[in-house]
Amino acid sequence: MLLLALDTSAAATVALLADDTVVGRFSSGDTRSHAEVLAPAIRQILADAGVTGADLDAIVAGVGPGPFTGLRAGLVTARTLSFVWDVPLHGVMSLDALALAAVAAGAVDAGSTFLVGTDARRGEVYWASYRAGGSQDMDVAGPPELLDGPHVGAAGTLPPGVPLVGRAASLYPSDVVGVPAFAAADPDAVSLGRAARSRILSDLPLLDTTPLYLRESDARVPGPRKRATA
């Protein structure tokens, strides 16, 4: 299974996976240049691997939650490439990718409940709660079970005392119990592709590419012009 995965819910990140093997990957630390870096990164990764878009079995895109501009850049790119290359397109919640990465790395105990939280800015967190499978072998246990979420809110409103995976742990250490190995982690395209593959192997449904913004847009339609007084 040859998958091209991309996520722009935080940084811009791209990965090409052949089954569970990472063929190529790219990640940008800049959270404001998604549109500029995505296409060149995808082109370079495919060229280095000697494959074309038509060789892909599917494209996987992170649907957030995330900010408007970054998330739109990734989803529009994924939809465009899926249409042009005529390959299937699947969505995966970006928090699911972080949850899977933490379980696969053994950072959370098998069978335990944990949170995933990323930076929503404005002093808030995008978060969801999960239960890890009863085995660290992902082909046996399947992906972590989503229990609640996604939500957006202040770090102090998250369930208290539950271990948290993701960047929110380093941003709000007094409000959450961080998992040290993942305290600064953001969603990554490698984990996103593996999350999609895990769901396919477990015969679980995947999402479409409807974005999870969780907030209303700050943009507003201008009101009517005020009449000038004589």
N, C-alpha and C positions, 0 to 999 in steps of 0.2 A: 504494500500500500504506500503510494508516494503522495505525501501531503505537503502543501504549501500553507503555512500558518502565519498569521500576522495579527498583532494586537497593538492598539494605540490608546488604550484606556489610561495609560500613564506615559511611559516613554514609547517611542516607536521601536517595535521589535518584530523581526521576521525570521522564520526558520523553514528549512526544507528537511523533511523526515522521510526516510525509507523504512517502513515499519517502525521500529523503536530506535533506529540509528539516526543520529543527527548528521545530515549530509552537509549542511551549511547553515550559518546563523548570522544575524546582524542585530545590534542593539544600539540605540542612540540615547545618550544621557540627557539630551535636550528635549524638554517636553513642549516646545513651541515650534518645532520645524518638521512635524510629521509629514505634511504634504510634500515638502521639498526632498526628503530623504527616502521615502518609501519606494517609489518607482525605481530609482537607481540601485537601491539595495536588492530589490527583487531581481532585477535584470542581472546584476553581478552574481548573485547566488545561483541562479539557473545556469548562467554561462559557465561558472566554475564547475558545476556538476555535470555539464554537458547534456542538459535536458532542455526541453521546450515546454511552454505552457500546456500544449496538447498532450504531453506525456503524463501530466498529473492525474491522479485519481480523484482528487478533490482539493478545494481551497477551504480553509478554516479561518474564520474571523472572530476576534473577541468582540462581544457586543456590549461590554461594559459591566457594571456602571462606570461612567467616566464623564469628563467635561465635554461640552458640545463640540467644540472645534476639533479637538484631537480625535474623538471617537468618529466623527463624520468623515475625517480624512481616511481613516483605515477602512471603514465600511464602504465608502464610495469606491475606493481602490479595489477592494475585494469583489464587489459586485461587477465592476467594469471588467476586470480580468476574467471572472467567471463567464460573463457574456461573450467576450471576445474569443476566449479559448474554448468555450462550450464544454466546461467541466462543472461538476456539482459544487455547490456552495453551502457550507454549514456554519451555523453560529454556535459559539460556546460562551457562556458567561465567564468573564475574565476572572472573577473570584474563584470559579471552579478550578482554573488552571493553578492558582496558588495553593488551593486546598490539596490538589493531587500531588503537587511537587513536595509539599510538606510531609504528606503521608508516605510517599515513595522514598523520601530521604530518611524516614524513621524519626522525624522531628516531633511527631505526636504519636501517642501510644495507640496501638490497634484497639479498636472498639471504643475509643474515647470521643468525647464531644469537644469541639474547639471552634474558635472564631477565625474568620479571615477579614482583615480590615485594611483598606488603602486610603490614600489621601484624597479627600473630597474638597480640600481647601476651605476657606472661611471658618476654620476651626472645627470642621466636621469630618466624618469618616463614612466611606462606603463600606458596608459590612454584611456578612451573612454567617450563619452557624451551620456546622457540619458534624457528622459522625463518621469517624474513620472505620473502614471495614475491619473484620476480625482477623485479617492477615496482612502482612506487609507485602505479600506477593500480589501485585496489582492485577495480574492475569487471573488470579484466583478470587481476590476480594472485590474486584471492580472498583469504580471511582468512589470517592467519599460521598455519603448521602447528604444532600441538602436538607436541612431541618427547618430553616427559617431565613427569609430574606430573598432578594437583597433589600437593604434599607440605607438611608442616609440620615445621620444625626450626630450630635455631639458625642465625643468619646466617653464622657461621663455617664451617658445613658445606656451604654452597652451592658449586657449581662455581666455582673461582677464576678471576678475570680476565675473566669473561663480563659484558658490559654488562647492567645491571639497570634496569628500568623500574618505578616504583612507590615508595610511601612508605618501604619498607624501605631505600631508598638514603639517605634523609635520617636515618633512625633509626640505621643501622649503617654510617656512611661508612668506617670503618676495615676493615670486613669485605667490602665489595662495591664494584664499580666502577659508580657511578650514572650514568644518562643525565640530564644537568642539567635539561633541559626537563621531565622527568617524575619528578624526584627526590622530589617531595612529592605525587604523584598517587594518588588512590584510584579504584576503579571508578566509572563514571559512567553514568547511564541513557541518555544520548545515544549513547555508544559501545556500550552494550549493545544498543540497538535497531539500530544500524548493523551490529553483529556478526551479529545475527539475520538482518537483510536480506541481508548478504553471503553468509551460508551458504545462504539460500534461493535467491539468484540463482546460486550456484555448485552448486546441487543437492546440498548436503551436509546430513546429518541434524542435527537439533536435539535437545537433551536434553529429558527430562521435568523435573519440578520436585522431584525428590529432592534434599534439601539435602546439600551437601558440608561436613560439620562437621569431619572429619579427626581430631577428638579425641572421647574419651568424655566424657559429661556429668559435671560435678562433683557433681551431685545423687546422692544415695544413698538407697535405701530403708532406713528405720530398722530396726535389728535388734530382736529380741524384747526385751521389757521384762525387766529384771533382777528377780528375785524378792526381795522385802523379807525380810530376816532377822528372826527373832523376837527 
